[in-house]
Amino acid sequence: KMQETLPPSYSQNLINPFVVPGMKKVNIDSNLKADFSFDNYVEGESNKFASTVAKSIAKRPGATAFNPLFLYGGYGVGKTHLGHAIGLEVKNAFPDKVVLYLSSEKFIQQFVSAAKAHKQTEFANFYQMVDVLIIDDIQFLSGKKSTQDSFFHIFDYLHQNGKQIILTSDKAPVDILDIQDRIVSRFKWGLSAEIKSPDFDTRRKIIVDKLSRDGIVLTEDMLDFLASEVKTNVRELIGVINSVIAYSTIYKSDLSLELLKETINKIAANQKKVINIPYIQDVVCEYFGIQREQLLSKTRKREIALPRQLAMYFAKEFTNATFTKIGEEMGGKDHSTVMYACDTIKDVSKIDKELKKYVKELTEKIKQ
C-alpha cells in the first residue's frame, strides 16, 4: 500500500497546486488530456451505461442525481478516459467553471505536504474552489486515515454547494478496504457505474475508429482477427493497434492477414502477459456470468461460492500472492478461507467431472 509520506524532492511549502503564476485571478490548470474526449470514446455494451450517464453529467454538472459519479472496473477499461471526457465537455460548455483532474496519489502527496507545513486549512480552501473535481484511483486512500478525514470534509463542502464529484476505482465502493464507512456511504449518494472489459463488437469498433484516424483500412477478416486476439482491456488493444500502424508505416506495405498474424505473434513474444488477481476475477466472472460484487460478497449460494473458490484457487496458482493477500482482494476474506478453497478445488476436481471441466476451461481462458 502507498505510504502517507512524500518523496524527498517534494516541496515542503504548500502552494495552490496547478495554479498558473502571474495571474491576478486564480487560474487552475485542469490537467485534462485533449485526446480523452467523448468524440474519441468508443461506446459498446461494456461501457454504454457509464458513457450515457457521463454525458448527462457534462451537460448539467452538479445538477443531476449522479453526484458523485463513481466509475469502477478493471485496469485499462476506459475509466480515466471517461473522467477526462466529462471535464473537457464541462470546460467547453462552461468556460468559467473550475475543473480539476488528479490522481489520488497526488491528492495524498499534497495533503501530507500541507499537514507538515500546518496548512491543512489552505489545502481544503483550494479544493473548495473547484466546481468539478475528478479523482482517479480513489481506492488508494485506503488506510490513509488523516487524508480520508480531509477528503471527507472537502467532499461534503463540494456536494452541499452543488459541485460535481467524479471518482474512479478498480473496485466497487463496498469492496474498498480500510475506507471509513462515512466515506463509503457518500460514494453511494450518487451513482456507481461499472465499466467492463470490452466485448468483441466493442473491440472491433475501437480498432476501426483508431485505424481510420491514421488512414489505415483493413479487411473484414483482419478486423475480426485483431478483435479476437486482444481480449483483456482497451489499453492493451490500443498498444497492439499502434504496433500495427508502426509496422505498416515502417515497411510501407499493405497489411495482409498473414503479416498481421506475424506482427501479433512478435508482440506476444515480446510482451509477457501480466496475470493478476483482478484479471483472474474478471475471467471467472465472465465465465460464470456473474458480477464482481457478487464474487466478492459474503453470500454462500453455490452459484457464487463456487466461482469465488475457483478465483481464489487460480489466484494462488497464477500469482505470487499470499493467502492473506488473496483474501484481502477477494472481499476481505480470512486467509484460512482461501487455503480451504484452494485445497477443495484441488482435491474435488480430481473426482468431479464438472469441476474438472471448469478448471480446465478457466485455465485456458486465463492463459489466453
C-alpha positions as CSV (number, residue, x, y, z in Angstrom):
1,K,0.0,0.0,0.0
2,M,1.2,3.5,-0.7
3,Q,2.6,5.2,2.4
4,E,1.4,8.5,3.6
5,T,4.8,10.1,3.1
6,L,6.4,12.3,0.5
7,P,9.4,11.7,-1.8
8,P,12.4,13.8,-0.7
9,S,12.1,16.0,-3.8
10,Y,8.5,17.1,-2.9
11,S,8.2,20.7,-1.7
12,Q,7.5,21.2,2.0
13,N,5.8,24.5,1.3
14,L,2.3,24.1,0.1
15,I,1.1,26.4,-2.6
16,N,-2.0,26.1,-4.6
17,P,-1.1,23.2,-6.9
18,F,-1.8,23.7,-10.6
19,V,-2.1,27.5,-10.2
20,V,-0.6,29.4,-13.1
21,P,1.6,32.1,-11.6
22,G,1.4,35.8,-12.6
23,M,-2.4,35.9,-12.9
24,K,-4.5,38.2,-10.7
25,K,-7.4,35.8,-10.9
26,V,-6.6,32.3,-9.9
27,N,-6.4,30.1,-12.9
28,I,-6.1,26.4,-12.3
29,D,-4.7,24.0,-14.9
30,S,-7.3,21.3,-15.2
31,N,-4.8,18.6,-16.1
32,L,-7.1,17.3,-18.7
33,K,-5.9,15.3,-21.8
34,A,-7.4,16.7,-25.0
35,D,-7.3,13.2,-26.6
36,F,-9.6,11.8,-23.9
37,S,-12.8,13.4,-25.3
38,F,-16.3,11.9,-25.8
39,D,-15.6,12.0,-29.6
40,N,-12.7,9.6,-29.1
41,Y,-14.6,7.4,-26.7
42,V,-16.0,4.3,-28.4
43,E,-19.2,3.0,-26.9
44,G,-20.3,-0.6,-26.5
45,E,-22.3,-2.9,-24.3
46,S,-19.4,-2.8,-21.7
47,N,-19.5,0.9,-21.2
48,K,-22.7,2.3,-22.7
49,F,-24.5,2.9,-19.4
50,A,-21.5,4.7,-17.8
51,S,-20.9,6.8,-21.0
52,T,-24.6,7.9,-21.2
53,V,-24.5,9.0,-17.5
54,A,-21.2,10.8,-18.1
55,K,-22.6,12.8,-21.0
56,S,-25.7,13.7,-18.9
57,I,-23.4,15.0,-16.1
58,A,-21.3,17.0,-18.5
59,K,-24.4,18.9,-19.6
60,R,-25.5,19.7,-16.0
61,P,-22.5,19.3,-13.7
62,G,-23.6,19.2,-10.1
63,A,-27.3,19.4,-11.0
64,T,-28.1,15.7,-11.6
65,A,-28.8,12.9,-9.2
66,F,-25.5,11.4,-10.3
67,N,-23.3,13.1,-7.7
68,P,-20.9,11.7,-7.0
69,L,-20.3,9.6,-10.2
70,F,-18.3,6.6,-9.1
71,L,-16.8,4.7,-12.1
72,Y,-15.2,1.4,-11.4
73,G,-13.8,-1.5,-13.3
74,G,-10.6,-3.4,-14.2
75,Y,-7.3,-2.0,-15.5
76,G,-7.4,-0.2,-18.8
77,V,-11.1,-0.3,-19.5
78,G,-11.6,3.4,-20.0
79,K,-12.5,4.9,-16.6
80,T,-9.8,7.6,-16.8
81,H,-10.8,8.5,-20.4
82,L,-14.4,9.0,-19.4
83,G,-13.4,11.2,-16.4
84,H,-11.3,13.4,-18.7
85,A,-14.1,13.5,-21.3
86,I,-16.6,14.9,-18.7
87,G,-14.1,17.5,-17.7
88,L,-13.3,18.6,-21.2
89,E,-17.0,18.8,-22.1
90,V,-17.7,20.9,-19.0
91,K,-14.8,23.3,-19.8
92,N,-16.1,23.7,-23.3
93,A,-19.7,24.3,-22.3
94,F,-19.0,26.3,-19.1
95,P,-15.6,28.1,-19.5
96,D,-15.9,29.8,-16.1
97,K,-16.2,26.6,-14.2
98,V,-13.1,25.4,-12.4
99,V,-12.4,21.8,-13.4
100,L,-9.6,19.7,-11.8
101,Y,-8.4,16.2,-12.6
102,L,-5.8,14.5,-10.5
103,S,-4.7,11.1,-9.2
104,S,-5.4,10.1,-5.6
105,E,-1.6,9.7,-5.2
106,K,-1.2,13.4,-6.0
107,F,-4.0,14.3,-3.6
108,I,-2.3,12.3,-0.8
109,Q,1.1,13.9,-1.5
110,Q,-0.4,17.4,-1.4
111,F,-2.3,16.7,1.9
112,V,0.9,15.3,3.6
113,S,2.8,18.4,2.5
114,A,0.1,20.6,3.8
115,A,0.0,18.8,7.2
116,K,3.8,19.1,7.6
117,A,3.5,22.8,6.9
118,H,0.5,23.2,9.2
119,K,-1.5,24.4,6.3
120,Q,-4.4,22.0,6.2
121,T,-6.9,24.9,6.0
122,E,-5.2,26.3,2.9
123,F,-5.3,22.8,1.4
124,A,-9.0,22.5,2.0
125,N,-9.7,26.0,0.8
126,F,-8.0,25.3,-2.5
127,Y,-10.2,22.3,-3.2
128,Q,-13.3,24.2,-2.2
129,M,-12.7,26.5,-5.2
130,V,-13.2,23.6,-7.6
131,D,-16.5,23.2,-9.5
132,V,-15.8,19.8,-11.0
133,L,-13.4,17.5,-9.1
134,I,-12.2,14.3,-10.8
135,I,-10.0,12.0,-8.7
136,D,-8.5,8.9,-10.3
137,D,-7.9,5.6,-8.4
138,I,-9.7,6.7,-5.2
139,Q,-9.0,3.2,-3.8
140,F,-5.5,4.3,-2.9
141,L,-7.0,6.4,0.0
142,S,-7.3,3.0,1.7
143,G,-5.6,3.1,5.1
144,K,-4.8,6.8,4.9
145,K,-7.0,8.0,7.9
146,S,-5.8,11.6,8.0
147,T,-6.2,12.1,4.3
148,Q,-9.6,10.4,4.4
149,D,-10.7,12.9,7.1
150,S,-9.7,15.8,4.9
151,F,-11.2,14.3,1.8
152,F,-14.5,13.7,3.7
153,H,-14.8,17.4,4.6
154,I,-13.9,18.6,1.1
155,F,-16.4,16.1,-0.4
156,D,-19.2,17.4,1.9
157,Y,-18.4,21.0,1.1
158,L,-18.4,20.5,-2.6
159,H,-21.6,18.3,-2.6
160,Q,-23.5,20.7,-0.4
161,N,-22.6,23.6,-2.7
162,G,-23.7,21.8,-5.9
163,K,-20.3,21.0,-7.2
164,Q,-19.7,17.8,-9.2
165,I,-17.5,15.0,-7.9
166,I,-16.3,12.2,-10.2
167,L,-14.3,9.3,-8.8
168,T,-12.7,6.2,-10.4
169,S,-11.6,3.0,-8.8
170,D,-10.7,-0.6,-9.7
171,K,-13.3,-1.8,-7.1
172,A,-16.9,-1.0,-6.3
173,P,-17.3,1.3,-3.2
174,V,-18.2,-1.6,-0.8
175,D,-15.1,-3.6,-1.9
176,I,-12.5,-0.9,-1.0
177,L,-10.8,-2.0,2.2
178,D,-9.8,0.4,5.1
179,I,-12.0,3.3,4.0
180,Q,-14.2,5.0,6.6
181,D,-17.8,3.9,6.5
182,R,-19.0,7.5,6.2
183,I,-16.9,7.9,3.0
184,V,-18.2,4.7,1.5
185,S,-21.7,5.9,2.4
186,R,-21.1,9.1,0.4
187,F,-19.7,7.2,-2.5
188,K,-23.2,5.7,-2.7
189,W,-25.0,9.0,-2.7
190,G,-24.9,9.4,-6.4
191,L,-24.4,6.6,-8.9
192,S,-21.9,3.8,-9.2
193,A,-21.3,2.6,-12.8
194,E,-19.2,-0.4,-13.7
195,I,-17.1,-0.4,-16.9
196,K,-16.3,-3.9,-18.0
197,S,-13.7,-5.2,-20.4
198,P,-14.9,-4.6,-24.0
199,D,-16.7,-7.3,-25.8
200,F,-15.8,-8.4,-29.3
201,D,-18.1,-5.9,-31.1
202,T,-16.7,-3.0,-29.0
203,R,-13.1,-4.1,-29.6
204,R,-13.8,-4.2,-33.3
205,K,-15.3,-0.7,-33.2
206,I,-12.3,0.6,-31.3
207,I,-9.9,-0.9,-33.9
208,V,-11.9,0.6,-36.8
209,D,-12.0,4.0,-35.1
210,K,-8.3,4.1,-34.2
211,L,-7.1,2.9,-37.6
212,S,-9.4,5.2,-39.6
213,R,-7.9,8.2,-37.8
214,D,-4.5,7.1,-39.2
215,G,-5.8,6.4,-42.7
216,I,-5.4,2.6,-42.4
217,V,-8.1,0.3,-43.8
218,L,-8.2,-3.4,-43.0
219,T,-10.3,-6.2,-44.5
220,E,-13.2,-7.7,-42.5
221,D,-11.1,-10.8,-41.8
222,M,-8.2,-8.8,-40.5
223,L,-10.5,-6.7,-38.2
224,D,-12.1,-9.9,-36.9
225,F,-8.7,-11.4,-36.2
226,L,-7.5,-8.4,-34.3
227,A,-10.6,-8.1,-32.2
228,S,-10.4,-11.8,-31.4
229,E,-6.7,-11.7,-30.4
230,V,-6.8,-9.0,-27.7
231,K,-9.5,-9.7,-25.1
232,T,-8.2,-8.1,-21.9
233,N,-8.6,-4.3,-22.0
234,V,-8.7,-1.2,-24.1
235,R,-5.2,-0.1,-23.2
236,E,-3.6,-3.3,-24.4
237,L,-5.8,-3.2,-27.6
238,I,-4.6,0.3,-28.4
239,G,-1.0,-0.9,-27.9
240,V,-1.5,-3.6,-30.4
241,I,-3.1,-1.3,-32.9
242,N,-0.2,1.2,-32.5
243,S,2.2,-1.7,-33.3
244,V,0.2,-2.5,-36.4
245,I,0.3,1.2,-37.5
246,A,4.1,1.3,-36.9
247,Y,4.6,-1.9,-38.9
248,S,2.6,-0.5,-41.8
249,T,4.5,2.8,-41.7
250,I,8.0,1.4,-41.4
251,Y,7.7,-1.3,-44.0
252,K,5.4,0.9,-46.3
253,S,3.4,-2.1,-47.3
254,D,-0.2,-3.1,-47.2
255,L,-1.1,-5.4,-44.4
256,S,-2.3,-8.9,-45.2
257,L,-3.8,-11.3,-42.7
258,E,-0.6,-13.3,-42.7
259,L,1.5,-10.2,-42.0
260,L,-0.9,-9.2,-39.3
261,K,-0.6,-12.6,-37.6
262,E,3.1,-12.3,-37.8
263,T,3.0,-8.9,-36.2
264,I,0.8,-10.1,-33.4
265,N,3.0,-13.1,-32.7
266,K,6.0,-10.8,-32.4
267,I,4.2,-8.6,-30.0
268,A,3.1,-11.6,-28.0
269,A,6.7,-12.9,-27.9
270,N,8.0,-9.6,-26.6
271,Q,5.2,-9.0,-24.1
272,K,4.9,-11.3,-21.1
273,K,1.3,-11.3,-20.1
274,V,0.7,-10.0,-16.6
275,I,-1.8,-12.2,-14.8
276,N,-3.0,-10.5,-11.6
277,I,-5.9,-11.1,-9.2
278,P,-8.3,-8.5,-10.7
279,Y,-7.7,-10.1,-14.1
280,I,-8.5,-13.6,-12.8
281,Q,-11.6,-12.2,-11.1
282,D,-12.8,-10.7,-14.4
283,V,-12.2,-14.0,-16.3
284,V,-14.1,-16.0,-13.7
285,C,-17.0,-13.5,-13.5
286,E,-17.3,-13.5,-17.3
287,Y,-17.2,-17.3,-17.5
288,F,-20.0,-17.8,-14.9
289,G,-22.0,-14.7,-15.9
290,I,-21.9,-13.1,-12.5
291,Q,-20.9,-9.6,-11.3
292,R,-17.7,-8.8,-9.5
293,E,-19.6,-7.5,-6.4
294,Q,-21.3,-10.9,-6.2
295,L,-18.0,-12.7,-6.4
296,L,-16.6,-10.5,-3.6
297,S,-19.7,-10.7,-1.4
298,K,-20.3,-12.9,1.6
299,T,-23.1,-14.9,0.1
300,R,-22.7,-18.7,0.4
301,K,-25.1,-19.6,-2.5
302,R,-23.4,-22.3,-4.6
303,E,-23.7,-20.3,-7.8
304,I,-21.5,-17.6,-6.3
305,A,-19.4,-19.6,-3.7
306,L,-18.0,-22.0,-6.3
307,P,-16.8,-19.2,-8.7
308,R,-15.3,-17.5,-5.6
309,Q,-13.4,-20.6,-4.6
310,L,-12.2,-21.0,-8.2
311,A,-11.0,-17.4,-8.3
312,M,-9.0,-18.0,-5.0
313,Y,-7.6,-21.2,-6.4
314,F,-6.4,-19.6,-9.6
315,A,-5.0,-16.5,-7.8
316,K,-2.8,-18.9,-5.9
317,E,-1.8,-20.9,-9.0
318,F,-1.1,-17.9,-11.3
319,T,0.3,-15.2,-8.9
320,N,2.8,-15.0,-6.1
321,A,0.2,-13.5,-3.7
322,T,0.0,-14.9,-0.2
323,F,-3.2,-16.4,1.2
324,T,-3.7,-13.3,3.2
325,K,-3.3,-11.0,0.2
326,I,-5.7,-13.1,-1.9
327,G,-8.2,-13.0,1.0
328,E,-8.0,-9.2,1.0
329,E,-8.5,-9.0,-2.8
330,M,-11.5,-11.3,-2.5
331,G,-13.6,-9.0,-0.4
332,G,-11.7,-9.2,2.9
333,K,-11.9,-13.0,3.4
334,D,-9.7,-14.7,6.0
335,H,-6.5,-16.5,4.9
336,S,-7.9,-19.8,6.2
337,T,-10.9,-19.4,3.9
338,V,-8.5,-19.1,0.9
339,M,-6.5,-22.1,2.0
340,Y,-9.7,-24.2,2.3
341,A,-10.9,-23.0,-1.1
342,C,-7.6,-24.0,-2.8
343,D,-7.5,-27.4,-1.2
344,T,-11.1,-28.1,-2.0
345,I,-10.8,-27.2,-5.7
346,K,-7.5,-29.2,-6.0
347,D,-9.0,-32.3,-4.4
348,V,-12.6,-32.3,-5.7
349,S,-11.6,-31.5,-9.3
350,K,-9.8,-34.9,-9.3
351,I,-13.1,-36.8,-8.9
352,D,-15.8,-34.3,-10.0
353,K,-16.1,-34.2,-13.8
354,E,-17.9,-30.9,-13.9
355,L,-15.4,-29.1,-11.6
356,K,-12.6,-30.6,-13.6
357,K,-14.1,-29.1,-16.8
358,Y,-14.4,-25.7,-15.1
359,V,-10.7,-25.8,-14.0
360,K,-9.5,-26.8,-17.5
361,E,-11.5,-24.2,-19.4
362,L,-10.8,-21.4,-17.0
363,T,-7.1,-22.2,-17.0
364,E,-7.1,-21.9,-20.8
365,K,-9.0,-18.6,-20.6
366,I,-6.7,-17.1,-18.0
367,K,-3.6,-18.0,-20.2
368,Q,-5.1,-16.6,-23.4
